[in-house]
Amino acid sequence: MGESVSLKRTITLPQMVLYGLGTTIGAGIYALVGELARVSGMLAPAAFLFAAILAGFTALSFAELSGRYPRAAGASLYIREGFGSEKLSVAAGLMMVLAGLVSASALVNGFSGYFETLTGLPRTPSILLITLLLGLVAAWGIAESVLIATAITVIEVGGLVWLIVAGSGHLAELPSRWPELLPAFSLNGLAPIYAGALLAFFAFLGFEDMVDVAEEVKDVKHTLPLAIVLTLIITTVLYLLIMVMAVLALSPGELAASRAPMATLYSHYTGREPMLMSLIGMFAIINGGLIQIIMASRVLYGLSSRGLLPKRLARIHPRTQTPLRATAVAVLIVLTLALTGRLAGLAAITSVIMLTLFSGVNLALWRIKQRHPHAEGVMIFPRWMSLIAAIISLGLVILEIANWL
């Protein structure tokens, strides 16, 4: 098991886009439709669009940075390059790992509830089984992991497309009902959009995980930035179509009252039992857990390979060409967190961690572009965009904390 073994570059553009869709779409849209209808009512599609714009600024920063610094460790590396501080870099990396693993453990908890309903297997053994299975897949090899994540993503996206096709008849109502989807341009009129956008923002997260497999992507300077942009565009289109059809088909109150709004919509559109849509939702949840474990192990590997964490975590297995020890640490943390709580409060803390990181990453790019405005062969965006993205992220942190107080 030599130090010279490197990560294996196997991920192509289509695989990278599907990987991005898997970590972005995931459980969010399958659970978020009802809650967003409760907060924003008929203005929920506008809230999704506003959230896409907010998230888009930071996604474009990550796209440019992934081309400038196409290496594992993602946000941690960007912070170091922007601020020249190893301490800030390590803190950013560990925050990224913590956020990812808390998210993965919450997803495992959510999956175990569905799994117990279907199989009767109690929560604790189902969490053990699911987490260890995810760990084995992540350790098996990046090509195999991405292939499995890609297959599940196809199922997830297929579920959304299926729902869109089933409910497409409601789009015929749009010409006569579109005024219902537009806000009154006043402070009170825009408030539901703003409140909904804070919630919907997190349905667009995932681009920050994509950059952590940079050392396993073919033609990374071209492939990874383009994959981030394509993921954002595809996700936005799917979300808007789903949300528009949802509020045209059912009242916001009916959507908000449903514990499984996508399954409710499927039953409404087709008149059939929603078992298959529920199974697709389960796949979406578990796919998010797998991708978070892959992300966290790569950040641990990246920090270790730079000498910022114990060198043992940087060792690559010569056969699988994956960081087995880093993966084992990630799985152990997920297992511990999943078994010790429901993590609802930690999920809110995770949101603040991610937004704080985004603020730092955007400011890092702003500083980098001051010193090096151009980079050959890299997707470049105007410098002011990274500053706007930092302000947006910091503003959302303040609002999230204010909601706790």
C-alpha positions as CSV (number, residue, x, y, z in Angstrom):
1,M,0.0,0.0,0.0
2,G,2.4,2.7,-1.2
3,E,2.3,6.4,-0.9
4,S,2.7,6.8,-4.7
5,V,-0.7,5.3,-5.5
6,S,-3.0,8.0,-6.8
7,L,-6.8,8.4,-7.1
8,K,-8.2,7.0,-10.4
9,R,-9.5,9.4,-13.0
10,T,-12.6,7.7,-14.5
11,I,-15.4,10.3,-14.2
12,T,-16.7,11.7,-17.5
13,L,-19.0,14.8,-18.1
14,P,-22.2,12.8,-18.2
15,Q,-21.3,10.9,-15.1
16,M,-20.3,14.1,-13.3
17,V,-23.6,15.7,-14.2
18,L,-25.5,12.7,-12.9
19,Y,-23.3,12.7,-9.8
20,G,-24.2,16.4,-9.3
21,L,-27.9,15.7,-9.8
22,G,-27.8,12.9,-7.3
23,T,-26.4,15.0,-4.6
24,T,-28.5,18.1,-5.5
25,I,-31.9,16.6,-6.1
26,G,-31.7,13.8,-3.5
27,A,-34.1,13.9,-0.7
28,G,-34.7,17.7,-0.9
29,I,-37.4,18.0,-3.6
30,Y,-39.1,14.8,-2.5
31,A,-39.8,16.2,0.9
32,L,-39.8,20.0,0.2
33,V,-42.8,20.6,-2.0
34,G,-45.3,20.5,0.8
35,E,-43.3,22.6,3.2
36,L,-42.6,25.2,0.5
37,A,-46.3,25.3,-0.3
38,R,-47.0,26.0,3.4
39,V,-44.6,28.9,3.5
40,S,-45.1,30.5,0.1
41,G,-48.5,29.3,-1.1
42,M,-49.1,29.9,-4.8
43,L,-45.8,31.9,-4.9
44,A,-43.8,28.7,-4.3
45,P,-42.5,28.5,-7.9
46,A,-41.3,32.1,-7.7
47,A,-39.5,31.2,-4.4
48,F,-37.8,28.3,-6.1
49,L,-36.6,30.6,-8.9
50,F,-35.3,33.2,-6.4
51,A,-33.5,30.4,-4.5
52,A,-31.9,29.2,-7.8
53,I,-30.6,32.7,-8.4
54,L,-29.2,32.9,-4.9
55,A,-27.6,29.5,-5.0
56,G,-26.4,30.1,-8.6
57,F,-23.9,32.9,-7.6
58,T,-22.1,30.5,-5.2
59,A,-22.3,27.6,-7.6
60,L,-20.6,29.7,-10.3
61,S,-17.8,30.5,-7.7
62,F,-17.3,26.8,-7.1
63,A,-17.3,26.2,-10.9
64,E,-14.5,28.7,-11.4
65,L,-12.5,27.6,-8.4
66,S,-12.7,23.9,-9.4
67,G,-11.0,24.9,-12.7
68,R,-8.4,27.0,-11.0
69,Y,-7.6,24.4,-8.4
70,P,-8.7,21.0,-9.7
71,R,-7.7,19.0,-6.6
72,A,-9.5,17.2,-3.7
73,A,-10.3,19.1,-0.5
74,G,-12.6,21.6,-2.2
75,A,-13.6,24.4,0.1
76,S,-10.6,23.9,2.4
77,L,-8.2,24.3,-0.5
78,Y,-10.0,27.4,-1.9
79,I,-9.9,29.0,1.6
80,R,-6.1,28.4,1.8
81,E,-5.5,29.9,-1.6
82,G,-7.6,32.9,-0.9
83,F,-6.5,33.8,2.6
84,G,-3.1,32.1,2.9
85,S,-4.0,30.5,6.2
86,E,-3.6,26.8,7.0
87,K,-5.6,27.1,10.2
88,L,-8.6,28.5,8.3
89,S,-8.1,25.9,5.6
90,V,-8.2,23.0,8.2
91,A,-11.2,24.6,9.9
92,A,-13.1,24.9,6.5
93,G,-12.3,21.3,5.6
94,L,-13.4,19.9,9.0
95,M,-16.6,22.0,8.8
96,M,-17.3,20.6,5.4
97,V,-16.7,17.0,6.6
98,L,-18.9,17.6,9.7
99,A,-21.8,19.1,7.6
100,G,-21.6,16.2,5.1
101,L,-21.5,13.5,7.8
102,V,-24.3,15.0,9.8
103,S,-26.4,15.3,6.6
104,A,-25.6,11.6,5.7
105,S,-26.6,10.4,9.2
106,A,-29.9,12.3,9.0
107,L,-30.5,10.7,5.6
108,V,-29.7,7.2,7.0
109,N,-32.2,7.9,9.8
110,G,-34.9,8.9,7.3
111,F,-34.2,5.8,5.1
112,S,-34.4,3.5,8.1
113,G,-37.9,4.7,8.9
114,Y,-39.1,3.8,5.4
115,F,-37.1,0.6,5.5
116,E,-38.7,-0.5,8.8
117,T,-42.1,0.2,7.4
118,L,-41.5,-2.0,4.4
119,T,-39.5,-4.9,6.0
120,G,-40.3,-4.7,9.8
121,L,-36.5,-4.5,10.6
122,P,-36.0,-2.3,13.7
123,R,-34.3,1.0,13.5
124,T,-30.9,0.1,15.0
125,P,-30.1,-3.0,12.9
126,S,-31.4,-1.2,9.8
127,I,-29.1,1.8,10.4
128,L,-26.1,-0.6,11.0
129,L,-26.9,-2.5,7.8
130,I,-27.5,0.6,5.6
131,T,-24.5,2.5,6.8
132,L,-22.1,-0.4,6.4
133,L,-23.5,-1.1,2.9
134,L,-22.9,2.5,1.9
135,G,-19.4,2.3,3.3
136,L,-18.6,-0.8,1.3
137,V,-19.9,0.8,-1.9
138,A,-17.8,4.0,-1.2
139,A,-14.7,1.9,-0.5
140,W,-15.2,-0.4,-3.5
141,G,-13.9,2.1,-6.1
142,I,-14.8,5.5,-7.4
143,A,-15.9,4.1,-10.8
144,E,-18.2,1.6,-9.1
145,S,-19.5,4.1,-6.5
146,V,-20.3,6.7,-9.2
147,L,-21.9,4.0,-11.4
148,I,-24.2,3.0,-8.5
149,A,-24.9,6.7,-7.6
150,T,-25.6,7.4,-11.3
151,A,-28.0,4.5,-11.6
152,I,-29.9,5.7,-8.5
153,T,-29.8,9.3,-9.9
154,V,-31.4,8.1,-13.1
155,I,-34.2,6.5,-11.0
156,E,-34.6,9.8,-9.0
157,V,-34.7,12.0,-12.0
158,G,-36.8,9.5,-13.9
159,G,-39.3,9.8,-11.0
160,L,-39.5,13.5,-11.4
161,V,-39.8,13.3,-15.2
162,W,-42.5,10.7,-14.8
163,L,-44.4,13.0,-12.4
164,I,-44.0,15.9,-14.8
165,V,-45.4,13.8,-17.7
166,A,-48.3,12.5,-15.6
167,G,-49.3,16.0,-14.5
168,S,-48.5,17.8,-17.7
169,G,-52.2,18.4,-18.4
170,H,-52.2,20.9,-15.6
171,L,-49.8,23.1,-17.6
172,A,-52.7,23.8,-20.0
173,E,-54.2,25.9,-17.1
174,L,-51.1,28.1,-16.9
175,P,-52.2,30.7,-19.5
176,S,-55.3,31.5,-17.5
177,R,-53.9,31.1,-14.0
178,W,-50.4,32.5,-14.3
179,P,-51.4,35.8,-12.5
180,E,-51.9,33.6,-9.3
181,L,-48.2,32.7,-9.4
182,L,-47.0,36.4,-9.5
183,P,-46.5,38.4,-6.3
184,A,-47.8,41.9,-5.5
185,F,-44.8,44.1,-5.7
186,S,-44.9,45.3,-2.1
187,L,-43.0,44.3,1.1
188,N,-45.9,42.1,2.2
189,G,-46.4,40.7,-1.3
190,L,-42.7,39.7,-1.7
191,A,-42.4,38.3,1.9
192,P,-43.7,34.8,1.0
193,I,-41.1,34.5,-1.8
194,Y,-38.3,35.6,0.4
195,A,-39.3,33.2,3.2
196,G,-39.7,30.3,0.8
197,A,-36.4,31.1,-0.9
198,L,-34.6,30.6,2.4
199,L,-36.1,27.1,2.6
200,A,-35.7,26.3,-1.1
201,F,-32.1,27.4,-1.2
202,F,-31.0,24.1,0.4
203,A,-32.7,22.1,-2.3
204,F,-30.0,23.4,-4.7
205,L,-27.0,22.5,-2.6
206,G,-24.7,19.8,-4.0
207,F,-22.2,21.6,-6.2
208,E,-20.0,22.0,-3.1
209,D,-19.7,18.1,-3.0
210,M,-19.0,17.8,-6.7
211,V,-15.6,19.6,-6.4
212,D,-14.3,17.0,-3.8
213,V,-13.9,14.3,-6.5
214,A,-11.8,16.7,-8.7
215,E,-8.8,14.3,-8.7
216,E,-11.0,11.5,-10.1
217,V,-12.5,13.5,-13.1
218,K,-11.2,13.2,-16.7
219,D,-10.2,16.6,-18.3
220,V,-11.1,18.2,-15.0
221,K,-10.6,21.8,-15.8
222,H,-13.2,21.6,-18.5
223,T,-15.5,18.8,-17.2
224,L,-16.0,19.8,-13.6
225,P,-17.0,23.5,-14.1
226,L,-19.3,22.7,-17.0
227,A,-20.9,19.9,-14.9
228,I,-21.6,22.3,-12.1
229,V,-23.3,24.8,-14.4
230,L,-25.3,22.0,-16.2
231,T,-26.4,20.5,-12.9
232,L,-27.7,23.9,-11.7
233,I,-29.7,24.5,-14.9
234,I,-31.2,21.0,-15.1
235,T,-32.2,21.1,-11.4
236,T,-33.8,24.6,-11.7
237,V,-35.9,23.5,-14.7
238,L,-37.1,20.3,-13.0
239,Y,-37.9,22.0,-9.7
240,L,-39.9,24.8,-11.4
241,L,-41.9,22.4,-13.5
242,I,-42.7,20.2,-10.5
243,M,-43.7,23.2,-8.3
244,V,-45.8,24.9,-11.0
245,M,-47.8,21.8,-11.6
246,A,-48.1,21.1,-7.9
247,V,-49.8,24.4,-7.0
248,L,-52.0,24.2,-10.1
249,A,-53.1,20.7,-9.2
250,L,-53.6,21.0,-5.5
251,S,-54.2,23.9,-3.1
252,P,-51.2,24.9,-1.0
253,G,-53.1,23.6,2.1
254,E,-53.5,20.2,0.6
255,L,-49.8,20.0,-0.3
256,A,-48.7,21.2,3.1
257,A,-50.9,18.6,4.8
258,S,-49.3,15.7,3.0
259,R,-46.4,13.9,4.6
260,A,-45.3,12.6,1.2
261,P,-46.3,15.4,-1.2
262,M,-44.7,13.7,-4.3
263,A,-46.6,10.5,-3.7
264,T,-49.8,12.6,-3.1
265,L,-49.3,14.4,-6.4
266,Y,-48.7,11.0,-8.2
267,S,-51.9,9.6,-6.8
268,H,-53.8,12.8,-7.8
269,Y,-52.4,12.7,-11.4
270,T,-52.8,9.0,-12.1
271,G,-55.4,7.7,-9.6
272,R,-53.0,4.9,-8.6
273,E,-51.4,3.8,-5.4
274,P,-48.1,5.8,-4.8
275,M,-46.0,2.8,-3.7
276,L,-43.5,3.2,-6.6
277,M,-43.1,6.9,-6.0
278,S,-42.4,6.2,-2.3
279,L,-39.7,3.7,-3.3
280,I,-38.1,6.3,-5.6
281,G,-38.1,8.7,-2.7
282,M,-36.3,6.1,-0.6
283,F,-33.6,5.7,-3.3
284,A,-33.2,9.5,-3.4
285,I,-32.6,9.6,0.3
286,I,-30.0,6.8,0.3
287,N,-28.2,8.2,-2.7
288,G,-27.6,11.4,-0.9
289,G,-26.1,9.5,2.0
290,L,-23.7,7.6,-0.3
291,I,-22.5,10.8,-2.0
292,Q,-22.0,12.6,1.4
293,I,-19.8,9.7,2.6
294,I,-17.7,9.9,-0.7
295,M,-17.4,13.6,-0.3
296,A,-16.3,13.5,3.4
297,S,-13.7,10.8,2.7
298,R,-12.2,12.8,-0.1
299,V,-11.9,16.0,2.0
300,L,-10.2,13.9,4.8
301,Y,-7.9,12.5,2.2
302,G,-7.2,15.9,0.7
303,L,-6.4,17.5,4.1
304,S,-4.2,14.5,5.0
305,S,-2.3,14.5,1.7
306,R,-1.4,18.2,2.4
307,G,0.0,17.2,5.8
308,L,-2.9,18.9,7.7
309,L,-4.3,15.7,9.2
310,P,-2.5,12.4,10.1
311,K,-0.8,10.9,7.0
312,R,-2.6,7.6,7.5
313,L,-5.8,9.1,6.1
314,A,-4.0,9.9,2.8
315,R,-3.2,6.3,2.0
316,I,-4.8,4.9,-1.2
317,H,-5.5,1.2,-1.5
318,P,-3.6,-0.1,-4.6
319,R,-6.4,-2.2,-5.8
320,T,-9.5,-0.1,-5.2
321,Q,-7.6,3.2,-5.6
322,T,-9.8,4.8,-2.9
323,P,-8.8,6.2,0.5
324,L,-10.0,3.3,2.6
325,R,-9.0,4.7,6.0
326,A,-10.6,8.0,5.3
327,T,-13.7,6.2,4.2
328,A,-13.8,4.1,7.3
329,V,-13.5,7.2,9.5
330,A,-16.4,8.8,7.6
331,V,-18.6,5.7,8.0
332,L,-17.8,5.4,11.7
333,I,-18.9,9.0,12.3
334,V,-22.1,8.6,10.3
335,L,-22.9,5.4,12.2
336,T,-22.4,7.0,15.6
337,L,-24.4,10.1,14.7
338,A,-27.2,8.1,13.1
339,L,-27.5,5.8,16.2
340,T,-27.4,8.6,18.8
341,G,-30.1,11.0,17.7
342,R,-32.7,12.2,15.2
343,L,-30.5,15.2,14.4
344,A,-33.3,17.7,13.6
345,G,-31.5,20.4,15.5
346,L,-28.1,19.4,14.0
347,A,-29.6,19.8,10.5
348,A,-30.2,23.4,11.2
349,I,-26.7,23.8,12.5
350,T,-25.5,22.1,9.3
351,S,-27.2,24.8,7.2
352,V,-25.4,27.6,9.1
353,I,-22.0,25.7,8.7
354,M,-22.5,25.4,5.0
355,L,-23.5,29.0,4.5
356,T,-20.6,30.2,6.6
357,L,-18.3,28.1,4.4
358,F,-19.9,29.6,1.3
359,S,-19.2,33.1,2.6
360,G,-15.6,32.2,3.1
361,V,-15.2,30.5,-0.3
362,N,-16.8,33.4,-2.2
363,L,-14.5,35.9,-0.4
364,A,-11.5,33.7,-1.2
365,L,-12.3,33.8,-4.9
366,W,-12.8,37.5,-4.7
367,R,-9.3,37.9,-3.2
368,I,-7.8,35.4,-5.7
369,K,-9.2,37.2,-8.7
370,Q,-7.7,40.5,-7.4
371,R,-4.2,38.9,-7.6
372,H,-4.8,36.6,-10.6
373,P,-7.7,37.9,-12.7
374,H,-7.1,35.5,-15.5
375,A,-6.4,31.7,-15.6
376,E,-5.7,29.9,-18.8
377,G,-8.3,27.3,-19.9
378,V,-10.6,28.0,-17.0
379,M,-14.2,29.2,-16.9
380,I,-14.0,32.8,-15.6
381,F,-16.9,34.9,-14.2
382,P,-16.9,38.6,-13.3
383,R,-15.2,39.4,-10.0
384,W,-18.3,41.2,-8.6
385,M,-20.3,38.0,-8.7
386,S,-18.1,36.4,-6.0
387,L,-18.6,39.4,-3.7
388,I,-22.4,39.3,-4.3
389,A,-22.4,35.6,-3.5
390,A,-20.5,36.2,-0.3
391,I,-23.0,38.9,0.8
392,I,-25.9,36.6,0.0
393,S,-24.4,33.7,2.0
394,L,-23.6,35.9,5.0
395,G,-27.0,37.4,4.9
396,L,-28.6,34.0,5.0
397,V,-26.4,33.0,7.9
398,I,-27.6,36.0,9.9
399,L,-31.3,35.3,9.0
400,E,-30.9,31.6,10.0
401,I,-29.4,32.5,13.4
402,A,-32.0,35.2,13.9
403,N,-34.7,32.5,13.4
404,W,-33.2,30.5,16.3
405,L,-33.3,33.5,18.7
